[in-house]
Amino acid sequence: MKIILPWEKIIETKKCRISWQEFFVTDKDLEFYDKISPVFAGKKYHIASPTLSPEERQRRRFAFRNERKLYHRKCDKTGNQIISIYSPDKPYTVYDHRVWWWDEWSAFDYGRKFDFNRNFFEQFDELMHRVPLLSIYNLDSENSDYTNFAGYNKNCYLAFWCFNSENCLYGKWISKCRNCIDVFFINDAEKCYEVINCQRCYDLKYSKNCADCRESWLLRNCRNCDHCFGSDNQVGKSYLIFNKPVPKEKYDAEIQKYLKQYRPENIYNQFLSRSILEKNFTNSGSDGCIGDLLNNCSNCFMSYNSTNSVDCKFNDGIKFWKSSYDTIGNNIDSEFLCECLGVGKSSNIFSAIGSEHCAFSLYTLYSQNVTDTFGCIWLKKWTNCILNTAYSKQEYETLAWNIAEHMKATGEWGEFFPIEISPFGYNETVAQEYFPLSEEESKTRQWKWKEDEETSSYHGEYYEPKSIDEYDEKIVGYETAQKNIDEALSGIMKCRVTGKPFKIIKQELGFYIENNISLPVTHPDERHRKRFHQCNQRKLFEKSCAKCSKQIITTYSPESLEKVVCEECYRKLVY
């Protein structure tokens, strides 16, 4: 399927060297690779077009990202017990995230000279085993130890990609939210539960793709609605039940009938399985784009979950970016980046992870304010460095050119870090979510795999949750409620899908009681997995608009039940 931006021309047709999937390289792609090609001593060293398909390139980047697997291990600097994304059996030096930022140690202590008799990635892997790694990415937060890729939070727990939020539990991609549990990709929200892709909502439960809605249950594709239940594709409506108006005075009584008779999650599952009207892309203010969850973007292709970005391709989770390809992250203000993961506020970077305020650098990990670096880890405010060793400008440019020549001969030049040197087991990473593999498949490819120790580590009895009314002192009295609460908080529950043990914490139990929501019966990982699979794949398909029959591009597969329509038809039908 040849899907490209209309103003581009296919120059190369290539086959992925791993999947053998056919993919295309356009004239604009070649222009981009030329622009980001590094210059050494006044001479440009060209980066050729990719050897992997966009999907395999994304898999490779995701395989370096462990977001949700947290472990207890000791800090190799202080000896204290810490929370880390690196399990204790991993052969790396790991520092507590509070210690790692200290100036009491220097990354130059681990520097090395380049050996032209060996592959670059082999030497980089050895350096990665020596330089202390950051235990977890958690900035300036209060009582939010069990969060990762997070910052400026208060009282948050098992929340990932979570920033500037308070009292948020079990979610991902959370920004400026309060009192939200079991959520995925939400902004400026409060008191929400089991919602996906919702913005500026209040007291919204079991809903998807909504904005500016409040005090409602079971909504899909709604805007500016309140006091609605089981409704879809509504704008500016109040007091609806299954898209039908209900008198204000009867609304509460009617929805209570449903909630007492059926578990909300069961209604939600049925609700999600219904064939309803869907727009081909869930975009807003994004012209000339082919991708999903784009907000105020322009000329972006196969990009997802991005905001205010221009001329970008194959990206996911970026904000205010320009002219960048093959990047993943949630950072801002970058341009001319290629094959990057979690890089922000940078320019002219090729193959980097977790770096900020960097320029004209290649193969860089967790560095800040560096320029002209090659294969460095955790450098701050330096220039002209290779493998954590400093050089003069002339020495750097000569050596960098020779290393690039060497990498070209070994087939490494222009490639992102290979999955084989990722610190994580494949099943610990985001790659397993988007591109799942069995243990056997992963090991056949010679990729690491982490044994699941969580299920087998507990051998005691399991707690069975009671009706939510039995935890409410207003219904059963103080003593009975307190006894039931103590049992729930001390008990270990067993996931009814995976068998994994999990606990209920005090903060979440209070939320369930206040909002009359039953205790969950599945592990937080399983709940996340279910929400993840309710979102469309990062793939493009051709379909016919269900209204006007013209050919459209969408992230809804041909097998999906939804009635997918083009943007124009959707506006006519809904607005």
C-alpha positions as MATLAB code, in Angstrom:
seq = 'MKIILPWEKIIETKKCRISWQEFFVTDKDLEFYDKISPVFAGKKYHIASPTLSPEERQRRRFAFRNERKLYHRKCDKTGNQIISIYSPDKPYTVYDHRVWWWDEWSAFDYGRKFDFNRNFFEQFDELMHRVPLLSIYNLDSENSDYTNFAGYNKNCYLAFWCFNSENCLYGKWISKCRNCIDVFFINDAEKCYEVINCQRCYDLKYSKNCADCRESWLLRNCRNCDHCFGSDNQVGKSYLIFNKPVPKEKYDAEIQKYLKQYRPENIYNQFLSRSILEKNFTNSGSDGCIGDLLNNCSNCFMSYNSTNSVDCKFNDGIKFWKSSYDTIGNNIDSEFLCECLGVGKSSNIFSAIGSEHCAFSLYTLYSQNVTDTFGCIWLKKWTNCILNTAYSKQEYETLAWNIAEHMKATGEWGEFFPIEISPFGYNETVAQEYFPLSEEESKTRQWKWKEDEETSSYHGEYYEPKSIDEYDEKIVGYETAQKNIDEALSGIMKCRVTGKPFKIIKQELGFYIENNISLPVTHPDERHRKRFHQCNQRKLFEKSCAKCSKQIITTYSPESLEKVVCEECYRKLVY';
ca = [
       0.000    0.000    0.000;
       1.608    3.222   -1.198;
       0.591    5.888    1.305;
       2.662    9.061    1.164;
       2.045   12.772    1.551;
       0.542   14.122   -1.693;
       3.422   16.499   -2.449;
       6.116   13.843   -2.161;
       7.570   11.534   -4.810;
       8.747    7.962   -4.239;
      12.443    7.679   -5.112;
      13.335    4.286   -3.580;
      11.357    1.107   -2.958;
      13.145   -0.938   -0.291;
      12.635   -4.155    1.655;
      13.172   -4.212    5.380;
      16.187   -6.379    6.233;
      14.333   -7.903    9.215;
      10.663   -8.193    8.258;
      11.109   -8.092    4.464;
       8.220   -5.627    4.452;
       8.270   -3.220    1.526;
       8.597    0.473    2.338;
       9.221    3.662    0.409;
      11.703    6.510    0.511;
      10.601    9.836   -0.970;
      12.423   12.852   -2.325;
      11.619   14.762    0.896;
      13.078   11.904    2.952;
      16.370   12.095    1.070;
      16.444   15.860    1.553;
      15.996   15.345    5.287;
      18.766   12.732    5.586;
      21.062   15.083    3.730;
      20.246   17.967    6.115;
      20.987   15.933    9.246;
      24.174   14.350    7.906;
      27.042   15.461   10.173;
      29.851   17.697    9.043;
      33.398   16.864   10.161;
      36.199   19.301    9.317;
      34.005   21.023    6.768;
      33.092   17.759    5.005;
      29.604   16.222    5.155;
      29.408   12.525    6.042;
      26.209   11.302    4.433;
      23.512    9.328    6.280;
      21.832    6.981    3.825;
      18.147    6.074    3.780;
      17.050    3.454    6.357;
      17.507   -0.288    6.009;
      14.515   -1.058    8.247;
      10.819   -0.360    7.736;
       9.211    2.370    9.885;
       7.619   -0.345   12.089;
      10.910   -2.126   12.746;
      12.681    1.169   13.419;
      10.002    1.985   15.993;
      10.299   -1.463   17.575;
      14.055   -0.954   17.914;
      13.622    2.361   19.726;
      10.847    1.067   21.992;
      13.083   -1.847   23.001;
      15.245    0.636   24.926;
      12.288    2.004   26.896;
      11.207    0.337   30.148;
       8.363    2.447   31.480;
       6.294    0.266   33.765;
       8.523   -2.451   35.256;
       9.852   -1.253   38.614;
      12.177   -3.150   40.918;
      13.876   -2.880   44.290;
      17.673   -2.930   44.191;
      20.567   -1.229   45.949;
      22.117    2.027   44.808;
      25.698    1.288   43.735;
      26.808    4.638   45.163;
      25.160    4.717   48.602;
      24.173    1.097   49.210;
      20.628    2.212   50.035;
      17.557    0.338   48.805;
      16.023    2.143   45.824;
      13.309    1.839   43.201;
      14.719    1.242   39.759;
      13.795    0.313   36.206;
      16.829   -2.008   36.289;
      16.207   -5.305   38.060;
      18.863   -6.361   40.626;
      20.216   -9.076   38.341;
      21.217   -6.631   35.608;
      25.019   -6.162   35.343;
      25.016   -2.367   35.283;
      26.082    0.327   37.708;
      22.882    2.054   38.862;
      22.621    5.177   41.002;
      19.579    6.450   42.866;
      17.928    9.200   40.828;
      18.650   11.724   43.604;
      22.345   10.774   43.648;
      22.839   10.425   39.914;
      22.508   14.178   39.398;
      25.272   14.988   41.876;
      28.502   16.570   40.703;
      30.491   14.267   43.008;
      31.241   11.830   40.207;
      32.404   12.366   36.648;
      31.422   10.485   33.518;
      34.928   11.151   32.192;
      36.283    8.685   34.755;
      34.870    5.950   32.564;
      36.128    7.247   29.224;
      37.967    5.081   26.721;
      39.807    5.304   23.432;
      38.182    3.969   20.288;
      39.466    0.608   19.088;
      39.356    0.311   15.292;
      39.665   -3.450   15.535;
      36.208   -3.742   17.065;
      32.623   -2.716   16.252;
      31.385    0.638   17.545;
      28.245   -0.755   19.227;
      30.300   -3.396   21.061;
      32.469   -0.669   22.572;
      29.484    1.521   23.338;
      27.819   -1.389   25.143;
      30.901   -1.809   27.338;
      30.831    1.887   28.177;
      27.134    1.589   29.066;
      28.005   -1.189   31.531;
      30.551    1.079   33.231;
      28.987    4.531   33.413;
      26.406    4.822   36.249;
      22.841    4.724   34.953;
      19.881    6.691   36.263;
      17.690    4.417   38.423;
      14.423    6.055   37.437;
      13.337    9.292   35.767;
      11.383   11.137   38.451;
      11.870   14.885   38.902;
      10.913   17.093   41.870;
       7.926   15.046   43.024;
       6.356   14.583   46.460;
       5.239   11.164   47.730;
       5.381    9.798   44.190;
       8.255    7.319   44.354;
       6.555    4.691   42.208;
       6.384    6.791   39.061;
       8.651    6.839   36.016;
       9.221    9.340   33.228;
       7.450   11.663   35.584;
       7.969   15.014   37.244;
       6.477   17.710   39.444;
       3.801   15.397   40.868;
       2.239   14.947   44.298;
       0.776   11.743   45.751;
       0.926    9.817   42.476;
       1.400    6.056   42.253;
       2.222    3.748   39.332;
       1.727    6.632   36.928;
       3.982    6.859   33.866;
       4.638    9.791   31.579;
       2.927   11.768   34.311;
       3.694   15.452   34.885;
       2.315   18.307   37.014;
      -0.380   16.087   38.500;
      -1.748   15.221   41.938;
      -3.418   12.085   43.355;
      -3.245   10.176   40.061;
      -2.873    6.393   40.065;
      -2.363    3.659   37.462;
      -2.138    5.634   34.249;
       0.031    6.772   31.387;
       0.390   10.075   29.534;
      -1.101   12.218   32.270;
      -0.626   15.973   32.299;
      -1.994   18.551   34.747;
      -4.591   16.213   36.257;
      -6.009   15.613   39.738;
      -7.668   12.621   41.381;
      -7.678   10.355   38.325;
      -7.323    6.563   38.327;
      -6.820    4.042   35.519;
      -6.452    6.536   32.687;
      -4.588    6.763   29.396;
      -3.604    9.950   27.560;
      -5.487   12.650   29.483;
      -4.848   16.360   30.069;
      -6.326   18.964   32.422;
      -8.729   16.444   33.926;
     -10.083   15.867   37.424;
     -11.914   13.014   39.138;
     -11.828   10.739   36.103;
     -11.836    6.952   36.030;
     -11.158    4.535   33.164;
     -10.932    7.164   30.450;
      -8.860    7.207   27.268;
      -7.842   10.254   25.244;
      -9.908   12.792   27.174;
      -9.078   16.457   27.656;
     -10.401   19.055   30.122;
     -12.967   16.708   31.666;
     -14.393   16.517   35.184;
     -16.004   13.527   36.913;
     -15.977   11.426   33.753;
     -15.990    7.625   33.935;
     -15.575    4.794   31.420;
     -15.195    7.105   28.424;
     -13.045    7.558   25.336;
     -12.129   10.402   22.955;
     -13.957   13.184   24.808;
     -13.262   16.842   25.550;
     -14.835   19.374   27.927;
     -17.301   16.854   29.371;
     -18.342   16.519   33.004;
     -20.404   14.387   35.386;
     -21.003   11.672   32.826;
     -20.535    7.938   32.273;
     -19.806    5.820   29.223;
     -19.200    8.462   26.547;
     -17.440    8.159   23.199;
     -16.485   11.016   20.879;
     -18.390   13.660   22.835;
     -17.663   17.375   23.216;
     -18.945   19.822   25.819;
     -21.505   17.434   27.311;
     -22.684   17.010   30.884;
     -24.917   14.546   32.720;
     -24.894   12.027   29.887;
     -24.791    8.234   30.066;
     -23.957    5.696   27.374;
     -23.825    8.255   24.558;
     -21.619    8.807   21.528;
     -20.862   11.562   18.995;
     -22.730   14.260   20.901;
     -21.880   17.967   21.078;
     -23.157   20.398   23.712;
     -25.792   18.030   25.115;
     -27.111   17.447   28.641;
     -29.193   14.715   30.275;
     -28.942   11.965   27.680;
     -29.146    8.222   28.233;
     -28.004    6.203   25.224;
     -28.306    9.347   23.075;
     -31.942    9.927   24.092;
     -33.062   12.953   26.134;
     -34.230   12.279   29.683;
     -35.951   14.784   32.018;
     -33.460   16.284   34.435;
     -35.442   15.154   37.474;
     -35.434   11.494   36.279;
     -31.810   11.268   35.120;
     -30.121   10.167   38.361;
     -32.729    7.521   39.124;
     -32.509    6.066   35.618;
     -28.740    5.657   35.556;
     -28.760    4.131   39.040;
     -31.013    1.393   37.646;
     -28.317    0.476   35.143;
     -25.461    0.743   37.647;
     -27.205   -1.487   40.192;
     -28.131   -4.091   37.603;
     -24.837   -4.213   35.677;
     -21.184   -3.628   36.521;
     -20.124   -0.425   34.718;
     -17.146   -2.187   33.163;
     -19.466   -4.761   31.596;
     -21.632   -2.005   30.137;
     -18.440   -0.330   28.905;
     -17.216   -3.500   27.203;
     -20.535   -3.809   25.373;
     -20.402   -0.116   24.594;
     -16.943   -0.429   23.049;
     -17.955   -3.407   20.931;
     -20.853   -1.562   19.315;
     -20.502   -0.289   15.791;
     -20.626    3.489   16.051;
     -19.675    6.434   13.885;
     -15.954    7.259   13.928;
     -13.853    9.889   12.179;
     -10.952    8.452   10.186;
      -8.441   10.236   12.438;
      -8.837   11.621   15.957;
      -7.082   14.866   15.057;
      -7.711   18.505   15.832;
      -6.504   21.483   13.792;
      -3.978   19.381   11.880;
      -3.837   20.083    8.161;
      -1.892   18.070    5.628;
      -1.271   15.274    8.151;
      -1.586   11.509    7.977;
      -1.591   10.129   11.511;
      -3.696    9.990   14.675;
      -4.094   11.955   17.898;
      -2.508   15.029   16.320;
      -3.262   18.463   17.723;
      -2.370   21.633   15.771;
       0.188   19.877   13.586;
       1.130   20.498    9.979;
       2.652   18.249    7.292;
       3.186   15.304    9.622;
       3.164   11.715    8.327;
       2.738    8.475   10.281;
       2.978   10.498   13.462;
       0.878    9.973   16.572;
       0.009   11.614   19.878;
       1.764   14.837   18.933;
       1.116   18.544   19.404;
       2.156   21.730   17.554;
       4.684   19.990   15.321;
       5.616   20.645   11.681;
       7.238   18.584    8.890;
       7.735   15.454   10.983;
       7.578   11.759   10.090;
       7.335    8.477   11.996;
       7.099   10.217   15.373;
       5.202    9.498   18.573;
       4.559   11.737   21.587;
       6.271   14.985   20.530;
       5.443   18.646   21.196;
       6.611   21.752   19.331;
       8.978   19.867   17.045;
      10.155   20.705   13.544;
      11.670   18.618   10.726;
      12.334   15.412   12.668;
      12.041   11.723   11.797;
      11.777    8.522   13.823;
      11.528    9.978   17.290;
       9.684    8.960   20.451;
       9.298   11.149   23.464;
       7.287   13.712   25.312;
       9.701   16.590   25.288;
       9.491   19.930   23.525;
      11.206   22.387   21.183;
      13.451   20.298   18.971;
      14.364   20.188   15.298;
      16.412   18.038   12.919;
      16.333   14.982   15.136;
      16.476   11.449   13.779;
      16.256    8.075   15.537;
      15.845    9.543   19.012;
      14.100    8.408   22.177;
      13.140   10.828   24.958;
      15.279   13.671   23.588;
      14.155   17.276   23.923;
      15.166   20.912   23.475;
      17.860   19.812   21.047;
      18.828   20.117   17.383;
      20.811   18.155   14.811;
      20.917   14.903   16.767;
      21.204   11.402   15.324;
      20.575    8.329   17.521;
      20.204    9.501   21.084;
      18.333    8.516   24.253;
      17.249   10.696   27.171;
      19.297   13.794   26.326;
      18.415   17.491   26.540;
      19.837   20.796   25.291;
      22.215   19.037   22.909;
      23.353   19.862   19.378;
      25.330   18.234   16.547;
      25.806   14.969   18.393;
      25.555   11.286   17.492;
      24.907    8.146   19.571;
      24.401    9.975   22.853;
      22.794    8.740   26.104;
      21.512   10.879   28.968;
      23.651   13.924   28.228;
      22.877   17.590   28.776;
      24.156   20.780   27.189;
      26.702   19.073   24.960;
      27.790   19.874   21.402;
      29.774   17.767   18.938;
      29.830   14.490   20.856;
      29.982   10.947   19.517;
      29.118    7.821   21.519;
      28.976    9.518   24.934;
      27.013    8.774   28.115;
      26.002   11.308   30.786;
      28.148   14.245   29.812;
      27.227   17.756   30.944;
      28.328   21.026   29.338;
      31.113   19.588   27.165;
      32.081   19.598   23.526;
      34.280   17.527   21.206;
      34.033   14.211   23.084;
      34.073   10.588   21.903;
      33.308    7.630   24.210;
      33.483    9.983   27.218;
      36.966   11.169   26.269;
      37.642   14.851   25.479;
      39.599   15.994   22.408;
      40.562   19.210   20.725;
      38.227   20.342   17.956;
      40.641   19.190   15.251;
      41.274   15.850   16.951;
      37.527   15.309   17.402;
      36.621   15.969   13.792;
      39.398   13.774   12.407;
      38.590   10.897   14.763;
      34.825   11.234   14.254;
      35.288   11.017   10.472;
      37.443    7.903   10.815;
      34.941    6.254   13.185;
      32.104    6.994   10.759;
      34.201    5.361    8.004;
      34.773    2.379   10.266;
      31.077    2.097   11.091;
      30.217    2.252    7.420;
      32.512   -0.693    6.778;
      30.957   -2.698    9.642;
      27.387   -1.861    8.574;
      26.698    0.186   11.735;
      26.649    3.708   10.291;
      23.194    5.245   10.091;
      21.652    2.627   12.389;
      20.122    3.188   15.816;
      21.467    1.194   18.774;
      20.770   -2.519   18.148;
      18.211   -4.250   20.373;
      20.888   -6.743   21.444;
      22.563   -4.089   23.625;
      19.376   -2.820   25.275;
      19.685   -3.077   29.086;
      16.192   -4.561   29.308;
      14.473   -7.788   28.481;
      12.286   -7.353   25.437;
       9.173   -8.113   27.511;
      10.077   -5.336   29.975;
       9.871   -2.678   27.307;
       7.249   -0.745   25.397;
       8.212   -2.798   22.335;
       6.307   -5.739   23.819;
       3.131   -3.629   23.900;
       3.297   -2.545   20.267;
       5.051   -5.586   18.796;
       4.418   -8.545   21.135;
       6.675  -11.597   20.946;
       6.780  -14.872   22.819;
       9.805  -15.747   24.912;
      10.901  -18.229   22.270;
      10.560  -15.681   19.455;
      12.565  -13.117   21.383;
      15.370  -15.512   22.238;
      15.490  -16.781   18.646;
      16.328  -13.202   17.656;
      18.956  -13.150   20.431;
      17.120  -10.482   22.385;
      17.052  -10.505   26.168;
      14.032  -11.784   28.107;
      13.118  -11.175   31.772;
      11.546  -14.035   33.696;
       8.281  -13.113   35.463;
       9.019  -13.473   39.178;
       5.960  -11.600   40.412;
       3.428  -14.398   39.936;
       5.518  -17.064   41.665;
       6.811  -14.922   44.555;
       3.595  -14.964   46.638;
       2.320  -18.176   48.239;
      -0.232  -16.911   50.764;
      -3.986  -16.584   50.693;
      -5.797  -14.173   48.401;
      -8.390  -11.573   49.345;
     -11.773  -11.502   47.642;
     -13.246   -7.992   47.378;
     -16.643   -7.212   48.851;
     -19.406   -5.050   47.432;
     -18.360   -1.402   47.471;
     -21.286   -0.602   49.798;
     -19.636   -2.692   52.531;
     -16.708   -0.273   52.725;
     -18.970    2.781   53.157;
     -19.633    3.737   56.775;
     -22.723    5.705   55.698;
     -24.301    2.414   54.611;
     -22.930   -0.289   56.950;
     -21.756    1.789   59.925;
     -18.313    2.880   61.065;
     -17.065   -0.311   62.752;
     -18.130   -2.665   59.956;
     -16.791   -0.356   57.246;
     -13.471    0.114   59.039;
     -13.048   -3.645   59.510;
     -13.708   -4.244   55.803;
     -11.368   -1.417   54.797;
      -8.543   -2.810   56.960;
      -9.002   -6.240   55.382;
      -8.974   -4.791   51.852;
      -5.811   -2.774   52.476;
      -3.920   -5.631   54.101;
      -5.072   -8.339   51.700;
      -3.413   -9.539   48.511;
      -5.713   -9.903   45.532;
      -5.255  -12.246   42.594;
      -5.722  -11.013   39.049;
      -8.566  -12.949   37.463;
      -6.864  -12.845   34.062;
      -3.127  -13.291   34.685;
      -2.999  -14.701   38.213;
      -0.592  -11.940   39.330;
      -0.919  -10.698   42.923;
      -1.720   -7.047   43.557;
      -2.808   -4.726   46.365;
      -5.336   -1.985   46.909;
      -3.851    1.160   48.460;
      -5.678    3.487   50.844;
      -5.797    6.376   48.406;
      -7.501    4.367   45.661;
      -9.958    2.659   48.014;
     -11.143    6.077   49.170;
     -11.746    7.030   45.529;
     -13.781    3.876   44.891;
     -15.946    4.454   47.981;
     -16.544    8.118   47.158;
     -17.493    7.365   43.554;
     -19.349    4.077   44.160;
     -16.971    2.082   41.956;
     -16.327   -1.610   42.575;
     -12.822   -2.705   43.503;
     -10.843   -3.889   40.465;
     -10.388   -7.623   40.031;
      -7.443   -7.460   37.616;
      -3.813   -6.432   38.054;
      -2.852   -2.812   37.138;
      -0.730   -4.168   34.248;
      -3.716   -6.042   32.860;
      -5.919   -2.954   33.153;
      -3.277   -0.929   31.300;
      -3.019   -3.625   28.620;
      -6.776   -3.506   28.093;
      -6.786    0.298   27.755;
      -3.822    0.148   25.399;
      -5.621   -2.271   23.088;
      -8.680   -0.049   22.990;
      -6.564    2.463   21.082;
      -5.968    2.068   17.380;
      -2.762    0.559   16.119;
       0.062    2.754   14.867;
      -0.759    1.560   11.365;
      -2.469    3.054    8.320;
      -5.206    1.453    6.256;
      -7.245    2.403    3.214;
     -11.024    2.287    3.556;
     -14.090    3.762    1.908;
     -15.937    6.499    3.774;
     -19.119    4.898    5.139;
     -21.093    7.972    4.054;
     -19.738    9.339    0.760;
     -17.725    6.235   -0.306;
     -14.568    8.137   -1.209;
     -11.251    6.488   -0.363;
      -9.808    7.558    2.953;
      -6.786    6.711    5.067;
      -7.395    5.721    8.658;
      -6.007    3.833   11.658;
      -9.161    1.667   11.746;
      -8.402   -1.674   10.173;
     -10.666   -3.112    7.447;
     -11.922   -5.675   10.015;
     -13.065   -3.060   12.548;
     -16.773   -2.722   13.347;
     -16.800    1.074   13.370;
     -18.552    3.090   10.652;
     -15.555    5.184    9.605;
     -16.193    8.416    7.728;
     -14.060   11.240    6.371;
     -13.595   14.515    8.212;
     -16.117   16.370    6.035;
     -18.863   13.774    6.460;
     -18.241   13.503   10.194;
     -18.739   17.227   10.666;
     -21.953   17.189    8.667;
     -23.321   14.217   10.590;
     -22.307   15.291   14.106;
     -22.182   19.071   14.110;
];
